[in-house]
Amino acid sequence: MNTVVRAMMSPRLRILTSWLLQSQRMGALAILRAAVDPDARGGDYYGPPGRAQFTGHPARVESSPPSHDEPAQLLL
């Protein structure tokens, strides 16, 4: 695990970082919802809707602006 991530997860910093981090289980919910939600369509993006899309139960959200940059996609 990255040293910075480990430091952010330390109990002493948990109060400061709890608004930014979520558990692994919460992080996995977006993938599960996209896989099993009967209303999900190809191209939909699911993620946490809260605080700049860092926390919360998964909802359909817009992907980041760079993901729509077609010239950049061709470079991959």
PyMOL commands that set and color helices and strands:
alter all, ss='L'
color gray80, all
select helices_A, chain A and resi 3-8+14-17+24-36+51-53+65-68+70-74
alter helices_A, ss='H'
color red, helices_A
select strands_A, chain A and resi 46-47+59-60
alter strands_A, ss='S'
color yellow, strands_A
deselect
rebuild
show_as cartoon
